[in-house]
Amino acid sequence: MFEMLVIVSLTFMDGSFTQYKDENDTFPIVQAETGDEATSLCQKRGDEIVTKMKSDFKDHDPKPSTFLLVCSEKEKQVNE
């Protein structure tokens, strides 16, 4: 099982930024059987988040500038 963090950041014209986190204040996670599937799901989820953030920040001052999407494989926890 592959797990990937979906990290979406939005920068603004004044240099500030925000990152999307879910209701638990964590980055969303996608899961799949293969790395290719997980990457594809991560990109799809990232696109959905970008669309939502574009709507949420369309009238924001300062104006939005650049979206950054990162799909990062989640580290597996090792139980000692």
C-alpha positions in Angstrom: 0.0 0.0 0.0 1.3 3.4 -1.0 0.3 6.6 0.9 1.1 10.1 -0.4 0.7 13.4 1.2 -1.1 16.0 -1.0 0.6 19.4 -0.2 -0.9 22.4 -1.9 0.6 25.9 -1.2 -0.7 29.2 -2.5 1.6 32.3 -2.5 0.2 35.8 -2.6 1.5 38.9 -4.4 3.0 40.3 -1.1 5.1 37.1 -0.6 2.9 35.5 2.1 1.5 32.0 1.6 -1.1 29.5 2.9 -1.3 25.7 2.7 -4.3 23.5 2.5 -5.0 21.2 5.4 -8.0 19.1 6.2 -10.4 19.4 9.1 -7.8 17.6 11.4 -5.2 20.3 10.4 -3.1 17.8 8.5 -2.3 17.4 4.8 -4.7 15.2 2.9 -3.5 11.6 2.2 -4.3 9.4 -0.8 -3.8 5.6 -0.8 -3.3 3.2 -3.6 -1.8 -0.3 -4.4 1.0 1.1 -6.6 3.2 4.1 -6.6 1.9 5.1 -10.0 -1.7 5.0 -8.9 -0.9 6.9 -5.7 0.8 9.6 -7.8 -2.1 9.9 -10.1 -4.6 10.1 -7.3 -2.4 12.7 -5.6 -2.4 14.9 -8.7 -6.1 14.6 -9.1 -6.8 15.5 -5.4 -4.3 18.4 -5.8 -6.2 19.7 -8.8 -9.5 19.5 -6.8 -7.8 21.5 -3.9 -6.4 24.1 -6.3 -9.9 24.6 -7.8 -11.4 25.0 -4.3 -8.6 27.4 -3.2 -9.0 29.5 -6.4 -12.7 30.0 -5.5 -12.0 30.6 -1.8 -9.3 33.3 -2.4 -10.6 34.9 -5.7 -11.4 38.2 -3.9 -8.5 38.1 -1.5 -6.3 41.1 -0.9 -3.4 40.7 -1.6 -4.1 38.8 -4.8 -3.2 35.1 -5.2 0.0 34.5 -7.2 1.2 30.9 -7.5 0.0 27.4 -6.6 2.5 24.8 -5.7 1.5 21.1 -5.7 3.7 18.5 -4.1 3.0 14.7 -3.9 5.2 13.2 -1.2 5.3 9.6 -0.2 4.3 9.3 3.4 6.9 7.7 5.6 5.9 4.5 7.2 5.8 4.5 11.0 8.1 1.9 12.6 6.8 0.4 15.8 9.6 -0.4 18.3 
